[in-house]
Amino acid sequence: MKIGLVLSGGGARGIAHLGVIKALQEMGIRFDQIAGTSAGAIAGALLANGYTPDESLKIIESSSFVRHLRPAWNRMGLLRIDTAVDLYKKYIPHDSFEGLQIPLHVVAVDLNEGEQVVFDQGELIRPVLASCCLPGIFEPLLINKRQYVDGGVLNNLPVEVIEHKVDLVIASHTNPFGLAKPIRSMRGVIERSLILAVQSKTREKFNRCQVLIEPADLAGYSPTDVSKARELFRIGYQHARSMAGFIDKALSQPMNNESI
């Protein structure tokens, strides 16, 4: 059975993907295709390159991503994300989709054409960073003279990118719909509004996943809570482990004859 893994965006909450992946691997599950958006693209790239979830967590904790960002000297964003390319080359020096151990598909949005673009060959790191390029925070990232922004703008759970390539889709979604605490700041209003906008396009994807893993406890964390990486990892891990019976049942179902 071919298994596809789909990883949503979610900012720092995307660290929970790593805990989810660790739990799935402990269940003996291996992945034949990976699709990711934003934080999911980063987690997917590390997994596809052969890093374990624990190694990936240590990379995130030790890499000080924010220190590699630089101010953007134009009016298209506050920061430049392309200055982090060298950071990721330290961990994925081959910088290519072809060098990965598992096929990876990264979603970003072509800002000029207003459409999603799926990157799955050639240069790796810049497309991954483009997929994380949150509008208003980061200036659009240029790839082949095209401006790209966060894939979550149009597709925060790219199920359709790989569903025809596999027999079963497992999706990890780190933007739960619940609201764990009142909103009392401008930043909170902006974050919540962005999440709601993204969610309205994501709900319809849920029924296309044979297994949907969505830890409700993540609602109590902000997309900027990178300092709580260990907690986020633990939440993802424990939630996926709690679904072991359901996941085993899904894996025992007849294969989809239309997959390739």
LINPEPE-V641158 format. One record per residue. N is the residue number from 1. RES is the residue in three letters. PSI is psi as a letter, one per 40 degrees, with the letter a starting at -180 (NA if undefined). OMEGA is omega in whole degrees, 0 to 359 (none if undefined). Layout:
N:RES:PSI:OMEGA ; N:RES:PSI:OMEGA
This chain:
1:MET:h:177 ; 2:LYS:h:184 ; 3:ILE:h:177 ; 4:GLY:i:178 ; 5:LEU:h:179 ; 6:VAL:h:185 ; 7:LEU:h:183 ; 8:SER:i:167 ; 9:GLY:i:180 ; 10:GLY:e:182 ; 11:GLY:b:181 ; 12:ALA:d:179 ; 13:ARG:e:176 ; 14:GLY:e:176 ; 15:ILE:d:178 ; 16:ALA:d:176 ; 17:HIS:d:184 ; 18:LEU:d:176 ; 19:GLY:d:177 ; 20:VAL:d:181 ; 21:ILE:d:179 ; 22:LYS:d:180 ; 23:ALA:d:180 ; 24:LEU:d:179 ; 25:GLN:d:177 ; 26:GLU:d:175 ; 27:MET:e:179 ; 28:GLY:e:183 ; 29:ILE:h:175 ; 30:ARG:i:189 ; 31:PHE:h:180 ; 32:ASP:d:178 ; 33:GLN:i:177 ; 34:ILE:h:172 ; 35:ALA:h:182 ; 36:GLY:i:175 ; 37:THR:h:172 ; 38:SER:b:179 ; 39:ALA:d:177 ; 40:GLY:d:177 ; 41:ALA:d:179 ; 42:ILE:d:179 ; 43:ALA:d:180 ; 44:GLY:d:180 ; 45:ALA:d:180 ; 46:LEU:d:178 ; 47:LEU:d:183 ; 48:ALA:d:180 ; 49:ASN:e:176 ; 50:GLY:e:177 ; 51:TYR:i:174 ; 52:THR:i:177 ; 53:PRO:d:180 ; 54:ASP:d:177 ; 55:GLU:d:180 ; 56:SER:d:178 ; 57:LEU:d:179 ; 58:LYS:d:177 ; 59:ILE:d:181 ; 60:ILE:d:181 ; 61:GLU:d:187 ; 62:SER:e:189 ; 63:SER:e:179 ; 64:SER:f:182 ; 65:PHE:d:185 ; 66:VAL:d:181 ; 67:ARG:d:182 ; 68:HIS:e:179 ; 69:LEU:i:179 ; 70:ARG:i:178 ; 71:PRO:i:175 ; 72:ALA:h:184 ; 73:TRP:f:172 ; 74:ASN:a:186 ; 75:ARG:f:180 ; 76:MET:e:180 ; 77:GLY:i:180 ; 78:LEU:d:186 ; 79:LEU:i:172 ; 80:ARG:h:179 ; 81:ILE:e:182 ; 82:ASP:e:178 ; 83:THR:e:178 ; 84:ALA:e:181 ; 85:VAL:d:182 ; 86:ASP:d:178 ; 87:LEU:d:183 ; 88:TYR:d:176 ; 89:LYS:d:177 ; 90:LYS:d:184 ; 91:TYR:d:177 ; 92:ILE:g:188 ; 93:PRO:d:180 ; 94:HIS:d:174 ; 95:ASP:f:179 ; 96:SER:i:175 ; 97:PHE:d:183 ; 98:GLU:d:181 ; 99:GLY:e:181 ; 100:LEU:i:180 ; 101:GLN:d:179 ; 102:ILE:h:178 ; 103:PRO:h:182 ; 104:LEU:i:179 ; 105:HIS:h:185 ; 106:VAL:h:183 ; 107:VAL:h:171 ; 108:ALA:i:182 ; 109:VAL:h:173 ; 110:ASP:h:187 ; 111:LEU:d:182 ; 112:ASN:d:181 ; 113:GLU:e:180 ; 114:GLY:f:181 ; 115:GLU:i:178 ; 116:GLN:i:176 ; 117:VAL:h:178 ; 118:VAL:h:178 ; 119:PHE:h:178 ; 120:ASP:e:175 ; 121:GLN:i:180 ; 122:GLY:a:182 ; 123:GLU:h:186 ; 124:LEU:d:194 ; 125:ILE:d:180 ; 126:ARG:d:174 ; 127:PRO:d:178 ; 128:VAL:d:179 ; 129:LEU:d:177 ; 130:ALA:d:180 ; 131:SER:d:181 ; 132:CYS:e:191 ; 133:CYS:g:185 ; 134:LEU:h:182 ; 135:PRO:h:180 ; 136:GLY:d:177 ; 137:ILE:d:180 ; 138:PHE:i:173 ; 139:GLU:i:180 ; 140:PRO:i:181 ; 141:LEU:h:182 ; 142:LEU:h:172 ; 143:ILE:h:182 ; 144:ASN:f:176 ; 145:LYS:e:175 ; 146:ARG:i:180 ; 147:GLN:h:182 ; 148:TYR:i:175 ; 149:VAL:i:185 ; 150:ASP:h:180 ; 151:GLY:d:180 ; 152:GLY:e:178 ; 153:VAL:d:181 ; 154:LEU:d:186 ; 155:ASN:g:183 ; 156:ASN:e:177 ; 157:LEU:g:191 ; 158:PRO:g:182 ; 159:VAL:d:187 ; 160:GLU:e:180 ; 161:VAL:d:184 ; 162:ILE:e:187 ; 163:GLU:d:180 ; 164:HIS:e:181 ; 165:LYS:e:187 ; 166:VAL:i:178 ; 167:ASP:d:184 ; 168:LEU:h:180 ; 169:VAL:h:171 ; 170:ILE:h:181 ; 171:ALA:h:174 ; 172:SER:h:184 ; 173:HIS:h:187 ; 174:THR:f:174 ; 175:ASN:g:182 ; 176:PRO:i:186 ; 177:PHE:e:182 ; 178:GLY:i:176 ; 179:LEU:h:189 ; 180:ALA:d:183 ; 181:LYS:i:181 ; 182:PRO:i:177 ; 183:ILE:h:186 ; 184:ARG:e:180 ; 185:SER:i:177 ; 186:MET:d:179 ; 187:ARG:d:179 ; 188:GLY:d:178 ; 189:VAL:d:181 ; 190:ILE:d:181 ; 191:GLU:d:182 ; 192:ARG:d:180 ; 193:SER:d:178 ; 194:LEU:d:180 ; 195:ILE:d:180 ; 196:LEU:d:180 ; 197:ALA:d:180 ; 198:VAL:d:184 ; 199:GLN:d:182 ; 200:SER:d:180 ; 201:LYS:e:187 ; 202:THR:d:185 ; 203:ARG:d:184 ; 204:GLU:e:180 ; 205:LYS:d:188 ; 206:PHE:d:183 ; 207:ASN:e:179 ; 208:ARG:e:179 ; 209:CYS:h:176 ; 210:GLN:d:176 ; 211:VAL:h:176 ; 212:LEU:h:180 ; 213:ILE:h:184 ; 214:GLU:g:182 ; 215:PRO:h:183 ; 216:ALA:d:182 ; 217:ASP:e:179 ; 218:LEU:e:179 ; 219:ALA:d:180 ; 220:GLY:e:182 ; 221:TYR:i:179 ; 222:SER:i:174 ; 223:PRO:e:181 ; 224:THR:e:185 ; 225:ASP:f:181 ; 226:VAL:d:181 ; 227:SER:e:180 ; 228:LYS:f:185 ; 229:ALA:d:182 ; 230:ARG:d:179 ; 231:GLU:d:181 ; 232:LEU:d:177 ; 233:PHE:d:182 ; 234:ARG:d:180 ; 235:ILE:d:179 ; 236:GLY:d:181 ; 237:TYR:d:184 ; 238:GLN:d:180 ; 239:HIS:d:179 ; 240:ALA:d:178 ; 241:ARG:d:180 ; 242:SER:e:181 ; 243:MET:e:187 ; 244:ALA:d:181 ; 245:GLY:d:179 ; 246:PHE:d:182 ; 247:ILE:d:177 ; 248:ASP:d:180 ; 249:LYS:d:179 ; 250:ALA:d:181 ; 251:LEU:d:182 ; 252:SER:e:179 ; 253:GLN:i:178 ; 254:PRO:i:181 ; 255:MET:i:176 ; 256:ASN:h:184 ; 257:ASN:e:182 ; 258:GLU:e:182 ; 259:SER:i:181 ; 260:ILE:NA:none
